Amino acid sequence: MRFTFLATLVGLAVGAFAQSSSADAYVASESPIAKAGVLANIGPSGSKAHGAKAGVVIASPSTSNPNYLYTWTRDSSLVFKAIIDQFTSGEDDSLRNLIDDFTSAQAIIQQISNPSGTVSTGGLGEPKFNIDETAFTDAWGRPQRDGPALRATAIISYANWLLDNKNTTYVSQTLWPIVKLDLDYTANNWNQSTFDLWEEVNSSSFFTTAVQHRALREGITFANRIGQTSVVSSYTTQADNLLCFLQSYWNPTGNYITANTGGGRSGKDSNTVLTSIHTFDVDAGCDAVTFQPCSDKALANLKVYVDAFRSIYNINQGIAANAAVATGRYPEDSYQGGNPWYLTTIAVAEQLYDALIVWDKQGSLDVTSTSLPFFQQFSSGVATGTYASDSATYKTLTSAIKDFADGFIAVNAKFTPSNGGLAEQYSRNDGSPVSAVDLTWSYAATLTAFHARTGKAYPGWGASGLKVPSTCSGNSGGSTPPAGTIPVTFNVQATTTFGENIYITGSVDALQNWSPDNALILSAANYPTWSITVNLPAGQTVQYKYIRKFNGQVTWEADPNNQISVPTTGTFTQNDSWR
């Protein structure tokens, strides 16, 4: 028996060494290729970005099956956040002109009228544009409300570096107007339905809520720093509301984060892992309120997400239940055959590297009842508790987790072609590249994971010490009602199943003119009472109804319409029960 145990340990050590060696080799060979891949896809000088205006990021040079020769606000902002981090950290001081091109391009794109509206009527939620900075007008999943928040985060990072280097005029006169448009849009629209980052589900989305929350927190600090204090109160109110709403995505029964409030799927989705790494704040520790990478909820979620792919891909067959595997967007995926993605697989590694960074910084790790199944993958006998960095348990766990993370890099390495090119996906059957070639996001995700593997982190964004407010509101917009309006609070008693949400729509613009797609989501902070405060026209009679959204299905309240008479002064509260 003792010999068998020792042989098992030796086998594990040999496997881990092989994974780490493969990861080391891949990092060395792929790093320059990934960096060149990103730069090749940025106009006008990028070798694969012909026709793109200066600073415009093409998603891919692929023009058929699928055609990705467009620029997405989300993808562009994530890519440039990685570029800006490299520049501001001193890793590559040659990138400044490219960053200036990006900010100039975004200022132009913000002003383009498009199917989602104008700059002042919802156009900032338009997901993609032609690469010559004109509107894309075909049918699409719109709006997508994560783009403005991600763009604000990227530009704020650059602006803070400029302020540190005494360039205040450019920040105040050029960058602040761009950022303010995006932050105002976020504050005013966060509680309205949005297509998720995969452009398929129109509901509320964990990734979108989390990056919106981050952007407003950063916006508060940035606005204070440059003396634009008039926006701070409204941004703070909506950041608190977002943090409240963020908690509702946690599924305590399944021990994972539900990616979307609609869609009719399990909710197990790379959306949640990408959220963890793109809202990582090294100063926030293992905070579960913001779902930091080493928080018990984020780790529990990671295990459930990875395990969802172990048996569905042929290339994952025969791999041990606690070893790295290829992962995709979500297990029910059928797009292009429903395959693993390079960026989703390597995102798992990045979350684990981020966790290791924080554990090393704080000198300990915690195992809770929520995260216990995650840690039991690496030590079946581990118990809940706090383990100091000088303990044997800490060393065993962190060493195994590092090897586990390297395993995901080794998976991508195995299925990367010899030229290092990264497509969007690789086949679930044989690992050959699938879908769009040279996906910019694949290259950028590879670079950020490689950086995390070095044990280094970029500056945080203010997640440390945040508390969920004792009372929450689903209302977006400023704290001072616009002239001629009255704050009306709607409370409705409604019992729901997990993943189901209550919305309101009605007969006036503020209630989205009877649009179920754009209906306003209510807060369940005081469940079973669902609440929202909306500024309605003073002195008018307003009709409205509550609706339920669950698994992509919309259920309206029974007739007749509800009706209120909005007072001319003060505030008003309407208490209802679902019928």
C-alpha positions in Angstrom: 0.0 0.0 0.0 2.8 2.4 0.9 4.6 1.6 -2.4 1.3 2.3 -4.3 0.9 5.7 -2.5 4.5 6.7 -3.3 4.1 5.6 -6.9 1.0 7.7 -7.2 2.9 10.7 -5.8 5.7 10.1 -8.3 3.3 9.8 -11.1 1.6 13.1 -10.2 5.0 14.8 -9.9 6.1 13.5 -13.3 2.8 14.7 -14.9 3.1 18.1 -13.2 6.6 18.5 -14.4 5.6 17.6 -18.0 2.8 20.2 -17.9 5.0 22.9 -16.5 7.7 22.2 -19.0 5.1 22.4 -21.8 3.8 25.6 -20.4 7.3 27.1 -20.1 8.1 26.2 -23.7 4.8 27.6 -25.0 5.2 30.9 -23.1 8.6 31.3 -24.6 7.5 30.6 -28.2 4.0 32.0 -28.2 4.6 35.3 -26.4 6.2 37.2 -29.3 3.7 35.6 -31.7 0.7 36.7 -29.6 2.1 40.2 -29.3 2.6 40.4 -33.1 -0.8 39.0 -33.6 -2.4 41.8 -31.6 -0.5 44.5 -33.4 -1.2 43.1 -36.8 -4.9 43.5 -36.2 -4.8 47.2 -35.4 -5.2 49.8 -38.2 -3.9 51.4 -40.2 -0.4 49.9 -40.1 -1.3 46.4 -38.9 -0.3 43.9 -41.5 -3.8 42.2 -41.3 -5.9 45.3 -40.7 -6.0 46.7 -44.2 -8.8 49.3 -44.5 -9.0 49.9 -40.7 -8.8 53.5 -39.5 -6.0 54.5 -37.1 -6.5 52.8 -33.7 -9.3 50.6 -34.9 -9.0 47.0 -33.7 -10.4 44.3 -36.2 -11.7 41.2 -34.4 -10.1 39.0 -37.1 -9.1 39.3 -40.7 -11.5 36.5 -41.5 -14.2 37.6 -44.0 -16.3 34.5 -44.4 -17.6 31.7 -42.2 -17.5 33.8 -40.1 -17.0 37.4 -41.2 -15.3 39.1 -38.3 -13.8 42.0 -40.2 -15.5 44.5 -37.9 -14.6 46.3 -34.8 -16.4 45.5 -31.6 -16.3 48.0 -28.7 -16.0 45.1 -26.1 -13.1 43.3 -27.9 -11.3 46.5 -28.7 -11.5 47.8 -25.1 -10.3 44.5 -23.7 -7.4 44.4 -26.2 -6.4 48.0 -25.5 -6.7 47.5 -21.7 -3.9 44.9 -22.1 -1.9 47.2 -24.3 -2.3 50.1 -21.9 -1.2 47.9 -19.0 1.9 47.0 -20.9 2.7 50.6 -21.6 1.9 52.1 -18.2 3.8 49.4 -16.3 6.9 50.1 -18.4 6.9 46.8 -20.1 6.7 48.4 -23.6 7.1 52.1 -23.9 6.7 52.1 -27.7 2.9 51.8 -27.5 1.9 55.3 -26.7 1.1 56.5 -30.2 -1.1 53.4 -30.7 -3.0 54.2 -27.5 -3.5 57.8 -28.6 -4.9 56.5 -31.9 -7.3 54.2 -30.0 -8.7 57.0 -27.9 -9.1 59.2 -30.9 -10.9 56.5 -32.8 -13.2 55.8 -29.9 -14.1 59.5 -29.7 -15.2 59.3 -33.3 -17.1 56.0 -32.9 -19.0 57.3 -29.9 -20.6 60.0 -32.1 -21.7 57.7 -35.0 -25.4 57.4 -35.3 -26.3 53.7 -35.5 -29.3 51.3 -35.2 -29.1 51.6 -31.4 -29.5 55.4 -31.5 -27.4 58.5 -31.4 -24.8 59.4 -28.8 -27.5 60.8 -26.6 -30.3 58.2 -27.3 -28.6 54.8 -26.7 -26.1 54.6 -29.5 -23.3 54.0 -27.1 -24.8 50.5 -26.6 -24.1 49.6 -30.3 -21.8 46.5 -30.2 -19.9 46.8 -33.5 -19.0 49.1 -36.3 -17.4 48.9 -39.7 -13.6 49.2 -39.6 -13.7 52.5 -41.6 -15.6 54.1 -38.6 -19.1 53.9 -40.2 -22.2 52.3 -38.7 -23.0 48.6 -39.1 -26.7 48.6 -40.0 -27.6 44.9 -40.5 -29.6 42.9 -37.9 -27.6 42.1 -34.8 -28.0 41.4 -31.1 -28.2 44.9 -29.8 -27.7 46.7 -27.5 -24.7 45.3 -25.7 -24.1 47.4 -22.6 -20.7 46.1 -21.5 -18.7 48.0 -24.2 -19.0 51.5 -22.8 -17.9 50.3 -19.3 -14.9 48.4 -20.7 -13.9 51.4 -22.8 -14.1 53.7 -19.8 -11.9 51.3 -17.8 -9.3 51.1 -20.5 -9.1 54.9 -21.0 -9.1 55.7 -17.3 -6.1 53.4 -16.9 -4.2 55.5 -19.5 -5.5 58.8 -18.1 -4.2 58.0 -14.6 -0.8 57.3 -16.1 -0.9 60.7 -17.9 -1.9 62.4 -14.7 1.0 60.8 -12.9 3.2 62.3 -15.6 1.6 65.8 -15.3 -0.4 65.7 -18.5 -3.5 67.1 -17.0 -4.7 69.3 -19.9 -5.0 66.3 -22.4 -6.8 64.3 -19.7 -9.3 67.0 -18.8 -10.0 68.3 -22.3 -9.8 65.2 -24.5 -10.1 62.0 -22.4 -12.6 63.0 -19.8 -15.4 63.8 -22.3 -15.0 60.3 -23.8 -15.0 58.7 -20.4 -18.0 60.7 -19.1 -20.2 59.7 -22.0 -19.5 56.0 -21.3 -20.0 56.4 -17.5 -23.2 58.4 -17.8 -24.5 55.7 -20.2 -23.6 53.0 -17.7 -25.2 54.8 -14.8 -28.4 55.5 -16.7 -28.8 52.1 -18.4 -27.3 49.4 -16.3 -30.6 47.9 -15.2 -32.0 47.5 -18.7 -31.8 44.3 -20.7 -28.6 43.7 -22.7 -27.2 41.0 -24.9 -24.5 39.1 -23.2 -20.9 39.1 -24.4 -21.6 36.1 -26.7 -24.3 38.2 -28.3 -27.0 35.5 -27.9 -29.0 36.1 -24.7 -31.0 39.2 -24.1 -31.4 39.6 -20.3 -29.1 40.6 -17.6 -25.6 39.2 -17.7 -23.0 38.7 -14.9 -20.1 39.9 -17.0 -21.9 43.1 -18.0 -23.0 43.9 -14.4 -19.6 43.3 -13.0 -17.6 45.4 -15.5 -20.2 48.2 -15.2 -19.7 48.2 -11.5 -15.9 48.3 -11.9 -16.1 51.2 -14.4 -18.3 53.3 -12.1 -16.0 52.7 -9.1 -13.0 53.7 -11.2 -15.0 56.7 -12.6 -15.7 58.0 -9.1 -12.0 58.0 -8.2 -11.0 59.5 -11.5 -13.6 62.2 -11.4 -12.6 63.2 -7.9 -8.9 63.3 -9.0 -9.6 65.8 -11.9 -12.1 67.9 -10.0 -15.2 66.6 -11.8 -17.1 66.1 -8.5 -20.6 66.8 -9.7 -21.0 63.2 -11.1 -19.7 61.5 -8.0 -23.0 61.2 -6.1 -24.9 59.7 -9.0 -22.1 57.3 -9.9 -21.8 56.2 -6.3 -25.5 55.5 -6.0 -25.5 53.4 -9.2 -22.3 51.6 -8.3 -23.9 50.5 -5.0 -27.0 49.4 -6.8 -24.9 47.4 -9.2 -22.9 45.7 -6.4 -26.3 44.8 -4.9 -27.5 43.3 -8.1 -24.3 41.4 -8.7 -24.9 39.2 -5.7 -28.1 37.8 -7.3 -26.2 35.8 -9.9 -24.8 33.4 -7.3 -26.6 30.0 -7.3 -26.1 28.6 -3.8 -27.7 25.3 -4.7 -25.5 24.6 -7.6 -22.4 26.3 -6.1 -21.7 28.4 -9.1 -22.4 31.7 -10.7 -25.3 31.8 -13.2 -24.1 33.8 -16.2 -27.4 35.2 -17.4 -30.8 35.8 -16.0 -32.3 34.5 -19.2 -31.4 32.1 -22.0 -32.8 28.8 -21.0 -29.4 27.2 -20.3 -27.6 25.9 -17.2 -25.8 29.2 -16.6 -22.4 27.5 -16.5 -20.4 29.8 -18.7 -17.0 31.2 -19.3 -18.7 34.6 -18.9 -18.1 34.1 -15.2 -14.4 33.2 -15.4 -13.8 36.1 -17.7 -15.5 38.3 -15.2 -13.2 37.2 -12.4 -10.1 38.0 -14.3 -11.3 41.3 -15.8 -12.4 42.6 -12.4 -9.3 41.3 -10.6 -8.0 43.7 -8.0 -4.9 42.5 -6.2 -5.6 44.8 -3.3 -9.1 43.2 -2.7 -7.8 39.9 -1.4 -10.2 37.0 -1.8 -13.3 39.2 -1.5 -16.4 37.3 -2.4 -18.6 40.4 -2.8 -16.8 41.3 -6.0 -16.1 37.6 -6.9 -12.3 38.0 -6.8 -10.3 35.1 -8.4 -9.4 33.5 -5.1 -12.8 34.0 -3.4 -14.6 30.9 -2.4 -17.4 31.6 -4.8 -15.1 32.2 -7.8 -13.2 29.0 -7.1 -16.3 26.9 -6.6 -17.6 28.3 -9.8 -14.4 27.6 -11.6 -14.6 23.9 -10.7 -18.3 23.6 -11.8 -17.5 25.4 -15.1 -14.4 23.3 -16.0 -16.1 20.0 -15.0 -19.0 20.8 -17.4 -16.6 20.2 -20.3 -14.8 17.1 -19.2 -17.2 14.6 -20.9 -18.6 16.5 -23.9 -15.4 17.0 -26.0 -13.7 14.0 -27.6 -10.3 15.7 -27.1 -11.0 15.6 -23.3 -11.6 11.9 -23.1 -9.3 9.8 -20.9 -8.0 12.8 -18.9 -8.1 12.6 -15.1 -10.9 14.2 -13.2 -8.6 16.7 -11.5 -6.5 17.5 -14.6 -6.8 20.4 -17.0 -9.0 20.1 -20.1 -10.1 22.2 -23.0 -13.1 24.5 -22.2 -15.5 26.4 -24.3 -18.1 29.2 -23.8 -20.8 27.0 -22.3 -21.6 23.3 -22.5 -24.8 23.8 -24.5 -22.9 25.8 -27.2 -23.5 24.8 -30.9 -21.9 27.8 -32.7 -19.5 26.5 -35.3 -20.0 23.1 -33.8 -19.7 24.1 -30.2 -15.9 23.8 -29.6 -13.3 24.8 -27.1 -12.0 28.4 -27.4 -8.4 29.4 -26.9 -9.4 32.4 -24.8 -11.8 30.5 -22.6 -9.3 27.7 -21.8 -6.5 30.1 -21.0 -8.8 32.3 -18.9 -9.0 29.4 -16.4 -5.3 29.5 -16.1 -5.3 33.2 -15.6 -7.9 33.0 -12.8 -5.7 30.5 -11.0 -2.5 32.5 -11.4 -4.4 35.6 -10.1 -5.4 33.5 -7.0 -1.9 32.4 -6.4 -0.7 36.0 -6.6 -3.1 37.0 -3.8 -2.4 34.0 -1.6 1.3 34.7 -1.8 0.7 38.4 -1.0 -1.4 37.8 2.0 0.6 34.8 3.2 -2.3 32.4 3.6 -5.3 30.8 1.9 -8.8 30.0 3.2 -10.8 26.9 2.5 -14.5 27.4 3.2 -17.4 25.0 2.8 -18.1 26.7 -0.5 -14.6 26.3 -1.9 -13.9 22.9 -0.4 -14.9 20.9 -3.5 -12.4 23.0 -5.5 -9.5 22.3 -3.1 -10.4 18.6 -2.7 -9.3 18.2 -6.3 -5.7 18.7 -5.1 -5.9 17.2 -1.6 -8.8 14.9 -0.9 -8.4 15.1 2.8 -8.1 18.9 3.1 -10.5 20.4 5.7 -12.0 23.9 6.0 -9.7 26.4 7.6 -7.0 29.0 7.1 -3.6 27.7 6.0 -0.5 29.9 6.5 2.1 30.0 3.8 4.6 28.1 5.9 2.3 25.2 6.4 2.6 21.9 4.5 -1.0 22.1 3.4 -0.5 25.6 1.8 2.5 24.4 0.0 0.8 21.2 -1.3 -2.3 23.1 -2.5 -0.5 26.0 -4.1 2.0 23.8 -5.9 -0.8 21.6 -7.2 -2.9 24.6 -8.3 0.1 26.1 -10.1 0.5 22.8 -12.0 -3.2 22.7 -12.7 -3.1 26.2 -14.2 -0.1 25.3 -16.3 -2.1 22.4 -17.5 -4.6 24.7 -19.2 -1.7 26.5 -21.0 -0.4 23.1 -22.0 -3.8 22.2 -23.5 -3.8 25.3 -25.7 -0.2 24.6 -26.6 -1.1 21.1 -27.7 -3.7 22.5 -30.1 -1.9 25.5 -31.4 -0.6 25.1 -34.9 3.1 25.2 -35.6 3.1 28.8 -36.8 1.6 29.9 -33.5 -1.6 31.4 -35.1 -4.6 31.5 -32.7 -8.0 31.1 -34.2 -11.2 31.6 -32.3 -11.8 27.9 -31.5 -10.3 24.4 -32.0 -12.2 21.3 -32.8 -13.8 19.3 -30.0 -13.0 16.2 -32.0 -9.4 16.5 -33.2 -8.2 19.9 -31.9 -7.7 21.5 -35.3 -8.3 25.3 -35.6 -11.9 26.3 -36.2 -13.8 29.5 -37.0 -12.2 32.9 -37.4 -8.4 33.0 -37.9 -6.0 35.2 -36.0 -8.6 36.3 -33.4 -7.3 39.4 -31.7 -9.0 38.5 -28.4 -7.3 35.1 -28.5 -3.9 36.7 -28.7 -4.6 39.3 -26.0 -6.0 36.7 -23.7 -2.8 34.7 -24.1 -0.7 37.7 -23.2 -2.6 38.6 -20.1 -2.5 34.9 -18.9 1.2 34.8 -19.5 1.7 38.0 -17.5 -0.3 36.6 -14.6 1.9 33.5 -14.6 4.9 35.7 -13.8 3.3 36.5 -10.4 2.8 40.1 -11.2 -0.4 42.1 -11.1 -1.4 45.5 -12.5 -2.9 48.2 -10.2 -6.3 47.6 -8.6 -9.5 49.5 -9.2 -11.0 50.1 -5.8 -12.6 46.8 -5.0 -11.0 46.5 -1.6 -13.4 47.0 1.4 -16.6 47.4 -0.6 -19.8 46.4 1.2 -23.2 45.5 -0.2 -25.6 48.3 0.9 -28.3 47.4 3.4 -30.9 48.6 1.0 -30.7 48.4 -2.8 -32.6 49.9 -5.7 -32.9 48.7 -9.3 -33.2 52.3 -10.5 -30.5 53.7 -12.7 -29.8 57.4 -13.4 -28.8 60.3 -11.3 -29.9 60.9 -7.7 -31.6 64.2 -8.5 -34.8 63.7 -10.5 -34.9 65.6 -13.8 -37.1 68.7 -13.9 -40.8 67.9 -14.3 -40.5 64.4 -12.9 -41.3 62.7 -9.6 -39.5 59.7 -8.1 -42.0 56.8 -8.0 -41.1 53.6 -6.2 -42.8 50.4 -7.3 -42.9 47.5 -4.9 -44.4 44.2 -6.0 -44.8 41.0 -4.0 -43.8 38.2 -6.3 -42.4 34.7 -5.6 -40.0 33.4 -8.2 -37.9 30.4 -9.1 -34.1 30.7 -9.2 -33.0 32.6 -12.3 -36.4 34.3 -12.8 -36.6 38.0 -12.6 -39.3 40.7 -12.4 -39.4 43.7 -14.7 -41.7 46.6 -15.3 -42.7 48.4 -18.5 -45.5 50.9 -19.2 -47.0 53.7 -21.2 -44.3 56.4 -20.9 -40.7 56.7 -22.1 -39.3 56.2 -18.6 -41.1 52.8 -18.5 -39.8 51.9 -22.0 -43.2 52.3 -23.8 -44.5 48.8 -23.3 -41.3 47.2 -24.6 -40.7 43.8 -23.0 -37.2 43.7 -24.4 -36.2 47.0 -22.8 -38.3 46.6 -19.6 -36.6 47.7 -16.4 -35.4 45.0 -14.0 -36.5 45.3 -10.3 -34.2 44.6 -7.4 -34.9 41.5 -5.2 -32.8 42.8 -2.3 -35.9 42.6 -0.1 -37.4 39.4 -1.6 -40.2 38.5 -2.1 -40.7 42.2 -2.5 -39.2 43.4 -5.8 -38.5 47.1 -6.1 -37.5 49.9 -8.4 -37.6 53.7 -8.3 -38.3 55.5 -11.6 -38.6 59.2 -12.4 -42.0 59.6 -14.0 -43.6 62.7 -15.5 -45.3 64.8 -12.8 -49.1 65.1 -12.9 -49.6 62.4 -15.5 -51.6 59.2 -15.5 -49.3 56.3 -16.2 -50.2 52.7 -17.0 -47.8 49.8 -16.4 -47.5 46.1 -15.9 -44.9 43.8 -14.3 -43.5 40.9 -16.4 -41.5 37.8 -15.6 -38.5 36.7 -17.6 -37.2 33.2 -17.2 -35.2 31.0 -19.6 -35.9 33.4 -22.4 -39.6 33.4 -21.8 -41.6 36.5 -21.0 -44.8 36.3 -18.9 -47.0 39.3 -18.5 -49.3 40.1 -15.6 -53.0 39.5 -16.1 -55.2 42.2 -17.5 -56.1 45.0 -16.9 -53.2 47.4 -16.9 -52.1 48.9 -13.6 -52.6 52.6 -13.4 -51.3 55.4 -11.2 -51.7 59.2 -11.1 -48.2 60.7 -10.5 -48.4 63.6 -8.1 -47.0 67.0 -9.0 -44.6 67.3 -6.0 -42.7 65.1 -3.6 -42.3 61.4 -4.1 -44.7 58.5 -4.5 -44.7 54.8 -3.6 -46.9 52.2 -5.2 -47.3 48.8 -3.5 -48.6 45.9 -5.7 -48.9 42.1 -5.7 -48.3 40.0 -8.8 -51.5 38.9 -10.5 
